[in-house]
Amino acid sequence: MSSIKVECVVKEKCELGENPVWEEKEGTLLYVDISGQRVSRWNPSTNKIQSVRTEKCVGSVVPRKSGGYVIAEGTRFASVDWDRQKVTTIVDVQGEKSNNRFNDGKVDPAGRFFAGTMAMEVRPAVLERKQGSLYTLHPNHTVVKHFDQVDISNGLDWSLDHRTFYYIDSLSYQVDAFDYDINTGSISNRRMIYKLEKEEGIPDGMCIDTKGKLWVACFNGGRVLRIDPQTGTRLQTVKLPAEKTTSVCFGGKDYSELYVTSAYTGMDDAAMAKQPQAGCIFKVTGLGVKGIPAYSFAG
């Protein structure tokens, strides 16, 4: 193994940084600050950050094939015109409680946007249980609800052969798999593939590498786990200098860099003094594995 290096690269802190996405064309990292209500883009070559404000808590952002971005924000899907700094509703999701909000989301290999909801938190990971659902925004702007009774809808990704959908409901402390139909976007046959151990924390964001293994960020665990979904075993643990690690994506010009977002939400001054990099974004190199490019929303 080459030696693993963890660097703090984005020093502008997010209260609740989430959902990193590498943009190959621009060579930039896209991410959100959920409670800070902004979508940001960091350029490693200039070290500049640009941001667009959102009206409500923004759970996730994805690139759009036709340009710009789509976000899952509050209880709506909306488009972001970056140049004009304008956010426009695509569709309001019906039947969501007013104190619910979108959380993590990702585009599937066919260009659909999967994103889930949760109740607003009283404190980090403390909230009304079973209030969330998982949805898909199809390219024709119809919304399909897959299931409800979710605590905190979180990390998601697809297997390399596009036959399996991986999903995390954080407070179940496990990673689940579903059979996935790429033609329709439907999911079925839910099963557990990995149960977290106590000290590993709360499973949060997730991404897949080119070997088909999953990388799971652990909130309150200060780590990212590499999991083999076939055997249900943990292959590797990467420790981070921020306890509230939230999400992961591969990026860089050959997708060999792992970017990890974090949060400082709910931390007091004493905790912040112990973890001065809480809320920053980290780059992990030397892992010896690569990721795959993000898909773009087709609608």
Secondary structure, 3 states (H helix, E strand, C coil): CCCCEEEEEECCCCCEEEEEEEECCCCEEEEEECCCCEEEEEECCCCEEEEEECCCCEEEEEEECCCCEEEEECCEEEEEECCCCEEEEEEECCCCCCCEEEEEEEECCCCCEEEEEEECCCECCECCCCCEEEEEECCCCCEEEEEEEECEEEEEEECCCCCEEEEEEHHHCEEEEEEEECCCCEEEEEEEEEECCHHHCEEEEEEEECCCCEEEEEECCCEEEEEECCCCEEEEEEECCCCEEEEEEEECCCCCEEEEEEECCCCCHHHHHHCCCCCCEEEEECCCCCECCCCCECC
